[in-house]
């Protein structure tokens, strides 16, 4: 009797699509001869990276909610606005500390403001998911109507609580000014925004791909009944995802408020369209695509505004049209919906 050797065919490895990864670098290099000055190009590039990271922080929560929960949240801008306003509750009373020249003292104001904003928006996300989203899971039209109504209510509530006036939100003193590298000036706050955005991106990727919670969430998206049969409560996991998405929007609102150095109730409306453009360009539900899309949107806005100011208002729409003509489902689509 002879033993028969059995061969096990290796599972085919998924094809890696690196082409979208090259787009930001290719676009930046294309702009170099058009801008002409290397120092101006480097300054615009740094501004684009900082702006892109802030947009990504706000858009990442939205793409997580749609990609993992199949929820269209048109009220995402409410979390952005609430986060910015909550931060003013810390910044305004501690304005004296934030304007000292000590970095540690400034961070002692900035970090609690960001944490408080994320905590409040996470709790608001809990309320929104339980009250508005839970009854309309799987019904996109009703989700749009419910969340749009929630955005309107949130904006009017901000008007009622804080009034219609613009609230100043000055940068801490240690984050003002720029680092000078030869002829290139990079604003300190923009460098901080790059680091925070990169940390958020790496953190999301690690949680989704390297932890048990991330595995359960992704498995729940594919086969909810099987995961629940194993004893896990997918509804609680999805609630946690929604709260994290709301908290990230709140963090983005704080950073954008500091970037503009002012806060107003319609800040969420202004950013909602931009955030949705990024999510659509990146591919609905793709965190990596959202990251690349945010960089592209920021680059087109900054370089386009510098070269052709009249096209700045429609540059993002033109970018979205161009990307969707190339890839109708976005750069890295993870869903066929």
ABEGO torsion letter per residue (X at the ends): XBBBBBBBBBBBBBBBBAAAAAAAAAAAAAAAAAAGBAAAAAAAAAAAAAAAAAAAAAAAAAAAAAAAAGBBBAAAAAAAAAAAAAAAAAAAAAAAAAABABAAAAAAAAAAAAAAAAAAAAAAAAAAAAAAAAAABGBAAAAAAAAAAAAAAAAAAAAAAAEABBBBBBBBAAABEBBBBEABBBBAAAAAAAAAAAAAAAAAAAAAAABAAAAAAAAAAABAAAAAAAGBBAAAAAAAAAAAAAAAAAAAAAAAAAAAGBBBAAAAAAAAAAAAAAAAAAEBGBAAAAAAAAAAAAAAAAAAAAABAAAAAAAAAAAAAAAAAABAAEABBABAX
